[in-house]
Amino acid sequence: MSFCEEIENESALQREAMANHPFVRGIGDGTLPLDRFRHFITQDYVYVVDFARCLALGVAKAPDLETMGWFARAVDYILNTEMDLHRSYCAGFGITEADLDATKHAPTTYSYTSYLLRVAHQGSFGELVASLLPCIWGYWQVGKRLADQGEPENAPGYAKWIRMYAASEFQAVAEEARSICDRVASTAGPAEIAAMKEAYITCTRYEQAFWEMGWTLQDWPV
Ligand SMILES: Cc1ncc(CN)c(N)n1
């Protein structure tokens, strides 16, 4: 069994809870209240900026040129393509570029991205890859599952979100990230494997907390 298959088995409970979160089900059937989605998508914007910083640290830490190239292409795609798409997608929900620029991290976003950045700065390359995987692989799984259920006809904005993450291009990126993770794990010792699992499980939990943040409109008390 590969490392990724093993950690996916070990995190089956968390991943199932994520797929059944009311926020995710609400995207799938189109019933998610718009204010909750707007909160989520603006928080996701600041999340993705920090995610790009982690990928950039992946360029610096990757063990070989091919892997450095993969991380470099991912950073370029996020900063020079995906952020534009994110901005125009948000415009469809009445969220302006100025709104996005003014968005401050809510507590869960702050905690999740701070953890990712700490792992990216202080952890090994294996921990870095394992910490990014729940974001990349997890969203493809959620997107695919919702797409298989059938897009919500009454909510074209949510249908577009589902299509974005269920797309075969996104699947290809997720599979590449998985194989980088498996490659690193194949030569890692027990301590490194344990640290990679810890990073993966923690970020899987944070993914769940991120849906919860959108669902509860979580923000700072004052
Ligand atoms: C919180 C979160 N997790 C994952 C993804 C998908 N890259 C995302 N955009 N935001």
PDBQT file of the ligand as one rigid body, heavy atoms in Angstrom, charges set to zero:
ROOT
HETATM    1  C1  LIG A 301      -9.302  25.920   2.283  1.00  0.00    +0.000 C 
HETATM    2  C2  LIG A 301      -9.012  25.412   0.904  1.00  0.00    +0.000 A 
HETATM    3  N1  LIG A 301      -8.626  24.139   0.760  1.00  0.00    +0.000 NA
HETATM    4  C3  LIG A 301      -8.360  23.686  -0.531  1.00  0.00    +0.000 A 
HETATM    5  C4  LIG A 301      -8.455  24.460  -1.630  1.00  0.00    +0.000 A 
HETATM    6  C5  LIG A 301      -8.184  23.937  -2.980  1.00  0.00    +0.000 C 
HETATM    7  N2  LIG A 301      -6.940  24.325  -3.487  1.00  0.00    +0.000 N 
HETATM    8  C6  LIG A 301      -8.838  25.756  -1.413  1.00  0.00    +0.000 A 
HETATM    9  N3  LIG A 301      -8.976  26.619  -2.431  1.00  0.00    +0.000 N 
HETATM   10  N4  LIG A 301      -9.132  26.261  -0.124  1.00  0.00    +0.000 NA
ENDROOT
TORSDOF 0
